[in-house]
Amino acid sequence: SEIYLQGFGGTKPEFSTDATRLESSAEALMEPGPFSYVASGAGSGSTVRANREAFDRWKLVPRMLTDSTDRDLSTSLLGTPMPAPVLLAPVGVQSIVHPEAELATARAAAELGVPMVLSTASSKTIEEVAAANGAGPRWFQLYWPNDPDVTASILSRAKKAGYTTLVVTLDTWTLGWRPCDLDQAYLPFLEGEGVAIPFSDPAFRALLDKTPEEDSAAAILRWIFMVTGTDRTWRQLPFLREHWDGPIVLKGIQHVDDARRAADAGMDGVIVSNHGGRQVDGAVAALDVLPEIATAVGDRIEVLFDSGVRTGSDVLKALALGASAVLLGRPYVYGLAHGGEAGVRHVLRCLLADFDISMGLSGNRSVGQLSPSVLRR
Ligand code: FNR
């Protein structure tokens, strides 16, 4: 109603209300390197497409005369209350998109009460983002360094700065084969503000001081080698538990046995995700594995979902298939590109309004009520 009322006065929305159109208009706004870093996926892009196609295979079956005018979309997850089961996915190096980067995102998220997940690859520090986020709910995503002191130091900073849940990303122990970035030889971590968290970290700095790097690119590479590699396994999870006293969620889970293993290892949740199709080209659509994972472990741990969410009915479909919440990736980054904080706020408000209307029109009053019975394949 806000938009239509403004339309009476001759004012149209500054940015499109459609996430897909925002992607097209972002391409015109952004430099080619940053745009394709955000938009593209691994290899031929087949998993990026599969993520969307999987949503299209499921259809909602709306119910009538259900008195769904009075809706409650709020929920609480791992002790974090939220206005709707939606979080902002961790997205690194947001300075390539907008100078205010994660600070703008943190302010917009806080204003709406939507939890943000801050990436280890953030272009602003843990503490700066916490200050911008104020009383807003925030989680921290870890790219897991192979140095225990650096890991412990980063976790203690995040805890101290009010991040409540730890999200450990497992699917990016090396970057996927991304031809769009490779063709442009573009790696944002090597640019400008690149990665702020290690460079503001006393334990990482102490290592640099011991063996001074000749230039900052060498120091960044040192960081990249520290967070890549396969030497972190299920056996090291207790280390994270020792150094983090809040909930821990594993991100990038795609196989039901890995989800069971996470539950057996005492984790509090998993995020069913293929990193938005950016890691394994040809990997299964995240939505296609969600139902079996939710069935297998949903009564023991929280099952969150991302990869391909663009609309309110996508949120509804993922929840009906067993997710307790979804994370939004690229769309809010395009919002950031268009208008900084106002752009992120716009994208979030549109998604929440679309979700609310889709819930009501399909006859659902609350998220707890959703089940596969509201869908047909
Ligand atoms: C990401 N993603 C990501 N994930 C993570 O755990 N840490 C990170 O630093 C990043 N960085 C990042 C940068 C960019 C530009 C994108 C697009 C994505 C993955 C992200 O959290 C999420 O899994 C996907 O974006 C979800 O898919 P959609 O919503 O983009 O389709």
Residues whose N, C-alpha, C, O or C-beta is under 5 A from the ligand:
A	BS01	FNR	Y37 V38 A89 P90 V91 G92 S119 A121 Q141 T169 S273 H275 G276 D306 S307 G308 V309 L327 L328 G329 R330
